[in-house]
Amino acid sequence: MLDIIRPGDDRYPLVRHVYSAEGSPAAVVRPRVPAEVPEALAFARQEGGPFSVRSGGHGISSISTNVGGTVIDLGALSTIERIDDRVVEVGPGARWGRVASTLRPWGLAISSGDSGDVGVGGLATTGGIGLMGRKHGLTIDSLVGADIVTADGVVRTLSPTDEPDLFWAVRGAGANFGIVTGFRFRASTDASVVHASFAYAIADTAGFLERWGATVESAPRSISAFLYLFGGAQPFAQATVVFAGTDTDAAVRALEPFTRIGQVVGRRAEATAYADVLPTSGAVHSGQQTAVTRTGLAVHLDRRISRSLASLTRGGEADMIQLRSVGGAINDVPSSATAYAHRHQNFSVTAVSMNGLQSLDAAWQESRELMDGLYLSFESGHAPERVEDAFPPETLDRLRRLKAHWDPDGIFDQNFAIDRVASA
C-alpha cells in the first residue's frame, strides 16, 4: 500500500513545500523502498495534472512541488552503503551533509555543493558544482552507475555499458528521463581538507572581480573557491576556499594569493573534515527562501563581465551574486561525455534578488548576453529559452531524440522539459 499524503493529513505541511517555493499538491506519494517507485509513478499518471519528483533537498529552481498535482517525494530512499573500496551506493532522498558524514569514517568524500541540506537526487542528475570540483570534477563525473524507473514503469540499471545512452542523458538532464532510485559513485579519498574563509571590503567591485577571477584560474587544482558578493553603500564579499588534501604547507601557498585580491577584513583557515565544510540545518522546507535567481556560465571574469556584475549590485537589482569556480578537472571531461556539456567555462555566476523578477530580469539581460551557457539547478526562470541556454545545440538534439524514445508522452515535463521549444 502506497504512503499517500493528502491535504488534511497532519504530515502534509511537512511535505507540501520546497525551500524556494510554496506548493499545494493534491497528493504527495512517499515510496518507502525503491520497489514502490513504479507504483508511485503509475499513481501519478492515473491522477493526471502536474507531476513533480522531489529528492528531498533544497529545490532552488522550485520545480519539485506544484499546485493541484502529484509529488513523488523520495525522501525515504536515503540509504548510504559502501559496496566496494571506493564505490558507494546512495539513495536519491539522502542529503549531502549526511552523505559526507557517513563517508568520513571510511576516509572517502564526494564533491557535491556548498550546503548539506541539498538532496542527492536533484544535484546528481543535473551536475553538482562543489567545493572540490576543480580537483575531482562535477558530482556526475563520479557517477559510475544508477537505477532508474523510466516512463513505462520499468526499472533499468544504467552504467557505461548498460543502457549507455540513457546513462549519458541522466548525467546532466535532470529528471527528464525518469526517477533515479539509486546512485553509485566512485568517491575520492580527500575526506580531509583545508577550509579557508575570507571577508573583503571592496572599493572597486569590477576590479575586485577581475582579480578574483584571475586568482582562481591560476590556483592549483586542489583549490575550489566560492565567492558571495554583496552591494550597498559599502560593497563587501565573503569567500569559501577549499584546498582538497592534507598537505598544509601546500595549502598555505595556494591560499596566500587570496589575501592579495582586496582589503581583507576577516580570515580563517583550518584543517578539517570535508563533512564539516557543508553547513547542515536539517530544517523543514517551507518556501522560506523567496528570492529569485538568474544564472549563467562564464569562461573568464573579464572586464566586461566584471563591470556588468558590479552594476547589478550597485543598482540594487541583485542582492547577492554568487560565483562558483568550475574548470580544472571539470573541464578535463569531453563536452560530449555527459549531457552536462559545459566543459570550457571557469565560473558559474548566479544573481539573487529579493525584489522580484521584473527588476532583476531587466538588469540581468546585459550579463546574460556575456555568459556562455547555463546551469539549470540555480535558475528559477522556467522559460523554454533557458533549456536552450543550458544545452548546446548538438547536446539538445541528442537529448530530444532520446526523450522521444524513453518518454514519448512527455510525462517528466516539470524539470526544465527538454522537449519544449522556445517561441520564435
N, C-alpha and C positions, 0 to 999 in steps of 0.2 A: 504494500500500500504506500503510495507516494505521500510524502510530507508536503501538504499544500497549505500555505498560509494566506488567508484572505482578510480583507478589512473586517474589523471586529475581533479578530484574534489578538490576544494580549501580546503576541510576538510581532505583530505587523509593524508597529512603529520602529522596531529594531532593524527591519529589512527593507523598508519601502524606499529609502533614500540612498544616495551615494554622497561622497564627500563634497562634490561640487554642484549638486542639483537635488531638488526635492522631486519625489515621484509619488504616484498613486496607482500602482498596478492593480489590476483586478485579482491577480494571483501571483504569489511567489512560491516557486517549487524548489525545494531543497533536497536534492539527491543525497542519500546517506552513504552510498557506495557507488563506484563508477558504473556498476551494472544497472543502476537505476536511471542513468542519464538517457539512454534511448527511450525509456518510458516517459521521462520528463519532456523530451523533445516531441514525442507523439502527442502528449497532452497539450503542449503549446500550439502545435499545428491544428489540433482539433478545436481549440478555443478561438483561434483566429485573433485578429487585432495585432497591435505592436508586440514585438518579441525581442527581449534582451537577454544577453548572457553576462553574468557577473562572476568574477573570480573571487571577490571578497575584499578588494582593496579600494584605493582612492577613487578611481574613475574620474580623473580631472576632465576628460572630454565629455563627461555626463551622459554617455550613451548606454550605461549599464543599468538604467532604470527607465521607466516610461509611465505614461498615463493610460489607464484602462486596458492594458495588455498583460502579458505574462513575462515574468523574470525567472530565469533559471539561475538560482544562486548556488554556486559551487563551494561555498564557504566550508561545508563539512568535509570536502575532499581535500584534506590538509596534511596527509601523511608525508613524512620525510624519512627515507630509508637509504642506507648505504648498500649498494648492490655489487660493488667492486672496489678495488683500491681507491680509485678516484671518481667513480661513477655513482651518482646519487639519483634516486627517483623521488620526485616531488609532486604532490598534488596541486591542482590549479588554485585551490582555495587557501593554501598556505600564504602567509605574509612574509615578506623578505627579511624582516627582523628576526622572526623565529627560525627561518632557514639559516641565517648567518649564525645564530646562537647554537643551533643544533649541529652545524658543521664544525664549529670552533673546536670542540674536543677531539675531532678527527684530524685536525690540522688542515682543514680544507675551507675554501671560500669560493663564492660565485659573485662576480661583479654584477650588481643589479641596478641600484639607483641611489638616491640620497635620503630615502625615507624607509624605515622598517615597516610602515603601515601599508605599503603598496602590495597589492596582491600579485601572486606569481603568474596567474594565467594571462592577464592583460598585457603585462610587460613582456612576458616570454613569447608572445606571439607577434609583438609589434617591433621590438628592437632591444631596448634595455641599455640606455646611456648611463653608465655607472661610474663610481669613483675609483675603479681600477681599469677603466675601459681602454686607456692608451696602452696598457701593458697586456691586457687579456681579451680585448675586443668587446663587442656587444654581448649582452646576455644570450642572444640567439646564436652567437658564434660558439658558445659552449654546449649547445644542444646537440645530442647525438641520437636522440630517438624520442618518440612521443606516441601516445594512444589518442585517437580522435573518433568521435561519433559524427559521421557525415550526415547530410540532409536526408538520406534514405534510412537512417536509423541504424546503420551497420557500424560496428566497432572495427577500426582499422589500426594496424601497427605501422608506424612510419619510421624510416631511417634512411640513410643514404642509399640503401639497396632495396628497401621495402617501400613501394609507392613513392619513389624519389621525387616525382613532380609535385605531389601533394606535400611532401616534407619540405621542398623548396618554398612552396607557397605559404605554409604555416609560419615560416621564419620571416615575418615582416608584414603579412597582410591581415593581422588581427584575427577576428572571429568570422571572416568572410567564408570560410570553408568548413566550419563545423565547430564542435565543442571538444576541446582537448581535455581529457580526463587524467592524464599523467604525462610528466616530462622527465626525460633522462638527460642529465647534464654531466659533462666531464669537468669537475671542479679544479680550481687551481690550488696550489699549496701555499698561497700567500694568505694564511689566516691571521698573520700579524702584519701590521703596517705602522708607518709613522704618520700621524694625523696632525696637520697644522691648520690653525685658524688665523686669519688676518683681518684687521679692520683698517680702512683707509679713509682719511678726509681728502676730498678732491677739490682742487681749484679749477682744473681744466678737464672736463669729463671726456671730451673726444680724445684729447692727448693721452689721458689715462687709459682709455680703452685700447688705443693703438699699442701702447707699451704692454698692456696686459696680454694682448694677442701675440705679440712678438715673443714675450717671455714664455708663454705656454708652448708655442710652437717649437721653441729652441730647447725646451726642457727635455731631460731624458724620458724614455717611455715609462719608466716607473712612476712618473708624475702624472696624475689626473687632477684637474682643477675646475672648481665651480665658483662662479662669481655672482653675487647678488647686488645689483646696483640700484640705489635709491636716489631720487631727485630732491626737489625742495630748495629752500633758501641756501642750505649748505649740503650739497651732494656728498654722499658717502657710499662706501661699498663694504661688504663683508665677503670673505672668501673662505672656502674649504678646499684645502690642498692635501692630497693623499699620496704618500710615497709607498708603493706596494713592495714590501720586503722588510727585512730586519737589519740591514746594513745602515746603522745610524750615521756613520761618517759620510756615506754616500748621500743619505737623506739630507744632512745639513748642507752639503754642497749644492744639492738640487733645489733646496728651498731658499737659499740665500738670494738669488735674483728677485724673488718675490718681495723682498724688503726694499728694493730699489725702484719699484714701479711708481710709487707715490708716497705721500705722507702717511706713514704707519702710525696709527694711534692705539693699536692693540694687537698683540700677537701671542700665540701659544702653540707649542708643539710637544707632542708626546708619543712615545712608542706605546701602542695599544693593540687590542684585537680588532680586526676588521668589523666584527659584530658590534663593537662599541661605537663605531662611526655612524651607524644608522639609527637616528632617533626614532623611538617607537613608543607610541602612546596607548595603542590598543583601543582607542576611543570608538564609540559607535558613530557611524557616519549618518549625519542628519541634514545634509545640504548646507553645512556650516561655512563652506568656502564659496562665497558668492561672486568671486572675481571672474572676469572673462579673460581669455588668453588668445594671443596670436603668436605664431611661431614660424621659424624658418631655419635654414642651414646656411652657414657662410663658409667660404673657403678660407678667407682671412678677415681679420678685423682691420681692414684698410681705412684710409682717411674718410672715404665717402660713407661707409657703413658706420664708422665710429661717430661721425658728425650727425648722421641721421638718428642713431640711437640716443645720442646726447640730447637731441632736440625733443625726443619723446618724453624724457624725464624732466627736461627744463620746462616744457609746456604743461606738464601735469597730466598728459593723456595716459601715460604709463606710470603706475605707482611703483613698479619694480621691473627691472629687466634681469633675467637670469641668463647667464652664458655658461654652457657646459662644454668642456673640452671633448672632442672626438679625436680623429686622427690616430696616429700610431698604429697599433695592432688592428684597430677597426678598419683602417684603410689598406691593410695587407690583403684583406679578403677581396677577391674579384667582385666587381659590381654585379655580375650575373650569377653569383653563387647562391644568393638568397633573394627573397622578394624585397627585402630592405636593400636598396641598390645604391645608397649614398655613401660611397667609399672614397671620396676625394676631399670632402669638406673637413674643416678643423674645429668648427664650433656649431653648437646648437644654440639658437637665440630665441628666447621667449619673453614677450611683453605681457605684463599682468596689469589689469586695470580694475578698479572698483567703481569706475564712473560709467560703465555701460559700454555697449558695442559701438554706438554711433561715434563717440569722440575718439575711441581707440582706432576704429577702422579707418577713419579719415587720416589720422596721423600715421598709422602703420603702413599705408599704401606705399610711401616712398621707400621705407625699409624693405617691404616685401619685394619690390622690384630689384633690389640689390641682393636678394637672397638667391640661393641655389638649391632648391628642394625644401622639404618639409617633413617633420617627424610627427606622425598623427597623434601620438599619445598626449602631446602637450597642446593640441589645438582644440578650442571649444567652438569653433565655427564649423558647421557641417555641410556647407555648400559643396556640390559635386566638383567645383573647381579645385577644392583643397585636395581631393583624391588625385587629380591630375598634377598638382604640385608635388604630392608625396611620392609618386612613382614615375620614373622616366618612361617615355612612350613605349620602348621595347618591353620593359617590365610590365607595364599596364596591359599591353596587348596580350602577353602571355598569361597574365592573371585572368583576364577576361575570358580567354579560351578555356582555361581550367575551371573557372567559375561556371561557365555554360555546361561543362561536363559534370562537375561534382554537385552543383547546386542550381539546377536548371530552373527551379521555381522561385529562386531568389529568397529563400527562407531566411538566410542570415543577411539581413539588409540594414541593420541599425549600426553596424560598426564601420562607418565610412564605406558604404557599399560600393565596391569597385565596378559594378555593372551600371551604375547611374552615370549618365553622360551630361556634362555641363552644357547649358544652352549656348547657342552661337551668339 
